Amino acid sequence: MTKRKRGVVMADRISELPDEVLVSIVSLLSLREAAAMRILSTRWRNVWKSTWTLNFDADPKALERERYVTDAETLKERYVKWVDSTLEQHQGMSIEQFRICFNLNERFSSSVDKWVRFAMKKRVQILELNFLEEFPPTYEGALLHVPCYTFSPRQLLGGVPSLQPCSDVGFNFLRVVKFKNVCLAGGLEYFLSNCPALERLTIYRVLDLHKLRVVGLSIPLKYLVIRGCDNIESILIRDANLVSFTYHGLKMNLITRNVPLLTEVSIGGYPKVDFLKVAFTQLESCRSQLQILKLLQYKIPYDEDRVFPIFSSLKQLEIAVTDQDYWRLHLLTSFIEASPCLHKLVLHLHHSSFTGQRKIFKRAECSHRYLKVVEMVGYDGSTGDFGLVKYLTKTAVNLEEIGVSHFKSWFYHYTDEKPEESERNRAMKDRAMKELKQIVPSTVKLVCL
């Protein structure tokens, strides 16, 4: 194909590429961008219909504009029509990713049923169902719209019988699955047992999940994330291939047995549960092999008689502390002493509005030779934070780097978004960095994250 520009004939070499190369190009674009490519030439007219990526994530800015002139139900109907139209035109033999991200309720269950069956027939590898994506996110009625799409043995996705789901609907190709605000109707274990390639599973706000069992080496699952499943009663992980486990919620009853590959654990939630105790008791069977431990609980309960077991392989520790935790230096000292191989320490700092004097409970000083990197997320330059820096530079005798972030980690912990930085925040950050340079040794690199 050639094009003429000011009397010069120019060759369109991109359009001469093989179909599979053009499809790989459009698969890197959003659906709307990929569809727009058809205006380039007749060669591109149908390329987008074979895209490997079907990410139906509505434009939040466009929805924010439309919500003032269109009611919520009409927006949902438009979204469903967009998905239906795109799937009807799709011509590819397979897809890599299928993502539904919108605030749909049970009224659209038959549509979702059809979409998921379409994705399974296309041998989808990455499946995400997210039914709580309102714009703006503070929409008051969002929590009421939780559709029920089942993954149970007798009824699979809207009443389709599936005694052999691997061969009938293509579960055997799934590698990554994310469920958010989906009713699983007790069928999660059945689903897991019929996904022979599944490596990553994320479950968020699945409120009908009460018990979870990941048992047997036949389940290839390596990464498991559970967040906001407030009705869960117990989790059993036994004889499994799990490498990383994340749990954040109201309560936790975890049993782990023979999980030799488990090296990363992140747990946390609300102050009703002592997640520090959970780390010391319910993770006992794999404690010696843990390399990364994250304890992100708001206000860890103080226990003067608490005995810290040895984490002999721990290399990275992330822990949340607040300026109300008068025993936080005691906590840090105990953890540092219990982690002889610790290389990186990440502190998630939370600051309250209390301005009075607080009693600080300290322990005998210690020193650590292997701690090289410290990160402080949510640092605001307060007296307490300043004292933590002094403590850490003295404790970590071979410290190489201190990184500070001024974003409040608690509010943005579940999202990749960060707030816009105001002039006031920039001024606070600059002042804090200048103050830190006065106390941080010249041999330690100071980084603003």
WOSULNOR-V652920 format. One record per run of one state. SS is the DSSP state (h for helix, s for strand, l for the rest). FROM is the first residue (numbers start at 0). LEN is the number of residues. Records with the same first field share a line. If there is no record, write none. Layout:
SS->FROM-LEN, FROM-LEN
This chain:
l->0-1, 5-2, 11-7, 26-4, 39-2, 44-2, 50-2, 57-2, 66-5, 89-7, 101-4, 121-4, 130-11, 144-3, 148-2, 151-4, 156-3, 160-4, 169-1, 173-2, 180-2, 183-4, 193-6, 204-6, 215-7, 227-6, 238-5, 249-4, 257-6, 269-5, 281-2, 289-2, 295-20, 322-5, 338-5, 350-17, 368-4, 377-5, 396-4, 405-17, 439-5, 448-1
s->1-4, 7-4, 52-5, 96-5, 125-5, 147-1, 150-1, 155-1, 159-1, 175-5, 182-1, 199-5, 210-5, 222-5, 233-5, 243-6, 253-4, 263-6, 291-4, 315-7, 343-7, 367-1, 372-5, 395-1, 400-5, 444-4
h->18-8, 30-9, 41-3, 46-4, 59-7, 71-18, 105-16, 141-3, 164-5, 170-3, 187-6, 274-7, 283-6, 327-11, 382-13, 422-17
